[in-house]
Amino acid sequence: MSDNKELRGPEDASRIAIHEDYEVRYWSNKFGVTHEQLKEAVDAVGHSAAAVEEHLKG
């Protein structure tokens, strides 16, 4: 089963798929950060949405 690129939100709300443009847009908007800041946070703490949110609140 492939990802539906038309979705506005993530397939799995607990994980950030940084390689999917629509998810990068969704999570960047949700956390109020740039795409680069989101990618840096994922690099720092992994793909867990909760961990990324905590890291960005920092």
C-alpha positions as CSV (number, residue, x, y, z in Angstrom):
1,M,0.0,0.0,0.0
2,S,1.5,3.3,-1.0
3,D,1.2,6.6,0.7
4,N,-1.6,8.9,-0.6
5,K,0.2,12.1,-1.5
6,E,-3.1,14.0,-1.4
7,L,-3.4,13.7,2.4
8,R,-3.2,16.9,4.4
9,G,-1.9,15.2,7.5
10,P,0.5,12.4,8.3
11,E,-0.1,8.6,7.7
12,D,1.1,7.9,11.3
13,A,0.5,10.9,13.7
14,S,3.2,9.6,16.1
15,R,6.1,9.6,13.5
16,I,7.4,12.3,11.2
17,A,8.3,11.0,7.7
18,I,10.8,13.7,6.8
19,H,11.2,12.4,3.2
20,E,7.6,13.1,2.4
21,D,7.0,16.8,1.3
22,Y,3.4,16.8,2.5
23,E,4.4,15.6,6.0
24,V,7.2,18.2,6.2
25,R,4.7,20.9,5.4
26,Y,2.2,19.5,7.9
27,W,4.6,19.2,10.8
28,S,6.4,22.5,10.0
29,N,3.0,24.3,10.2
30,K,1.9,22.4,13.3
31,F,5.1,23.2,15.2
32,G,5.5,26.7,13.7
33,V,9.0,26.1,12.4
34,T,10.8,26.2,9.1
35,H,11.3,23.0,7.1
36,E,15.0,23.2,7.9
37,Q,14.4,23.5,11.6
38,L,12.1,20.5,11.5
39,K,14.7,18.4,9.6
40,E,17.4,19.5,12.2
41,A,15.1,18.4,15.0
42,V,14.4,15.0,13.4
43,D,18.2,14.6,12.9
44,A,18.7,15.4,16.6
45,V,16.0,13.3,18.3
46,G,14.6,10.9,15.7
47,H,11.2,10.6,14.0
48,S,9.0,10.6,17.0
49,A,6.6,13.5,16.8
50,A,6.5,13.8,20.6
51,A,10.3,13.9,20.8
52,V,10.5,16.4,18.1
53,E,7.9,18.6,19.7
54,E,9.7,18.5,23.1
55,H,13.0,19.3,21.4
56,L,11.6,22.3,19.6
57,K,10.0,23.6,22.8
58,G,13.4,23.2,24.3
